[in-house]
Amino acid sequence: MVIRARKSKSAPVGVVSKVLRILEALNKSGTGLRLREITELTGLNKSTAYRFLAHLEKEDYLFRDEGGVYIVGPKLARLGTGAAYHTTLRKVSRPVLLSISSITKETVNLGVMDGHEVLYLDVMESPYTFRMVSQPGVRRHLNCTALGKAILAYLPEDEREHVFPMLIFERLTPRTILGLPRLRKELRRISNLGYAMDDQETVLGARCIAAPIFDGSGKVTAAISVSGPITRIGRERFQSLAGTVGKGARTISKLLGQQT
């Protein structure tokens, strides 16, 4: 008896191939692509490309900004490298940061936890001459920045305990929190309030208020903050600024897929 190997019949992969061509084109672009650019790079006709793009956007695999630029979306970015996710996070957050900057007229920051530090991904500087100055790419201590504390306070307990031994308790100002017991107490307070504050702990004469951002899985993934001199950020503005920052953080969280 002769046994013949059965030939496998390949299923049509036209749709998959077209979607992959779109994703590959977007992956190669660091700043995103418009529909016209996608059709030129992939060879797809406009209506076909738009149909795929609309479906991918609806499922959170792609994100389209107000200018019509498509980038890798939150759901897909989480499957890739940290750099890809950071790019998506910046793009998704930028309109919210601009809105907060317009409302508060103070410097607005977006940061993520990177090891035992907070990494600044984006900064909208205040229009005032006398302002807090930072820049994307800067790293600061988690335990004395509002951004860092906002993230730490909402980390799962096992992750937070893993990070604690790596923290550097350096006295940057007389107000800097030194030691784990005080930090634990501060994090409990933050989780109850819903926002974190740096009251001259990093720089004398400066205050900062931050709120956490959550991704589609409900995990804290970043934080945004408003910072400025104590002459403009007095205690009478705390609640107002905390409300503005908190609203902005919730908006970004929803864009990242967090369910309400």
Secondary structure in CASP SS format (residue, H / E / C, confidence):
PFRMAT SS
TARGET T0000
AUTHOR 0000-0000-0000
METHOD secondary structure of the structure
MODEL  1
M C 1.00
V C 1.00
I C 1.00
R C 1.00
A C 1.00
R C 1.00
K C 1.00
S C 1.00
K C 1.00
S C 1.00
A C 1.00
P C 1.00
V C 1.00
G H 1.00
V H 1.00
V H 1.00
S H 1.00
K H 1.00
V H 1.00
L H 1.00
R H 1.00
I H 1.00
L H 1.00
E H 1.00
A H 1.00
L H 1.00
N H 1.00
K H 1.00
S C 1.00
G C 1.00
T C 1.00
G C 1.00
L E 1.00
R C 1.00
L H 1.00
R H 1.00
E H 1.00
I H 1.00
T H 1.00
E H 1.00
L H 1.00
T H 1.00
G C 1.00
L C 1.00
N C 1.00
K H 1.00
S H 1.00
T H 1.00
A H 1.00
Y H 1.00
R H 1.00
F H 1.00
L H 1.00
A H 1.00
H H 1.00
L H 1.00
E H 1.00
K H 1.00
E C 1.00
D C 1.00
Y C 1.00
L E 1.00
F E 1.00
R E 1.00
D C 1.00
E C 1.00
G C 1.00
G C 1.00
V C 1.00
Y E 1.00
I E 1.00
V E 1.00
G C 1.00
P H 1.00
K H 1.00
L H 1.00
A H 1.00
R C 1.00
L C 1.00
G C 1.00
T C 1.00
G H 1.00
A H 1.00
A H 1.00
Y H 1.00
H H 1.00
T H 1.00
T H 1.00
L H 1.00
R H 1.00
K H 1.00
V H 1.00
S H 1.00
R H 1.00
P H 1.00
V H 1.00
L H 1.00
L H 1.00
S H 1.00
I H 1.00
S H 1.00
S H 1.00
I H 1.00
T H 1.00
K C 1.00
E C 1.00
T E 1.00
V E 1.00
N E 1.00
L E 1.00
G E 1.00
V E 1.00
M E 1.00
D E 1.00
G C 1.00
H C 1.00
E E 1.00
V E 1.00
L E 1.00
Y E 1.00
L E 1.00
D E 1.00
V E 1.00
M E 1.00
E C 1.00
S C 1.00
P C 1.00
Y C 1.00
T C 1.00
F C 1.00
R C 1.00
M C 1.00
V C 1.00
S C 1.00
Q C 1.00
P C 1.00
G C 1.00
V C 1.00
R E 1.00
R E 1.00
H E 1.00
L C 1.00
N C 1.00
C C 1.00
T C 1.00
A H 1.00
L H 1.00
G H 1.00
K H 1.00
A H 1.00
I H 1.00
L H 1.00
A H 1.00
Y C 1.00
L C 1.00
P C 1.00
E H 1.00
D H 1.00
E H 1.00
R H 1.00
E H 1.00
H H 1.00
V H 1.00
F H 1.00
P H 1.00
M H 1.00
L C 1.00
I C 1.00
F C 1.00
E C 1.00
R C 1.00
L C 1.00
T C 1.00
P C 1.00
R C 1.00
T C 1.00
I C 1.00
L C 1.00
G C 1.00
L H 1.00
P H 1.00
R H 1.00
L H 1.00
R H 1.00
K H 1.00
E H 1.00
L H 1.00
R H 1.00
R H 1.00
I H 1.00
S H 1.00
N H 1.00
L H 1.00
G C 1.00
Y C 1.00
A E 1.00
M E 1.00
D E 1.00
D E 1.00
Q C 1.00
E C 1.00
T C 1.00
V C 1.00
L C 1.00
G C 1.00
A E 1.00
R E 1.00
C E 1.00
I E 1.00
A E 1.00
A E 1.00
P E 1.00
I E 1.00
F E 1.00
D C 1.00
G C 1.00
S C 1.00
G C 1.00
K C 1.00
V E 1.00
T E 1.00
A E 1.00
A E 1.00
I E 1.00
S E 1.00
V E 1.00
S E 1.00
G E 1.00
P E 1.00
I C 1.00
T C 1.00
R C 1.00
I C 1.00
G C 1.00
R H 1.00
E H 1.00
R H 1.00
F H 1.00
Q H 1.00
S H 1.00
L H 1.00
A H 1.00
G H 1.00
T H 1.00
V H 1.00
G H 1.00
K H 1.00
G H 1.00
A H 1.00
R H 1.00
T H 1.00
I H 1.00
S H 1.00
K H 1.00
L H 1.00
L C 1.00
G C 1.00
Q C 1.00
Q C 1.00
T C 1.00
END
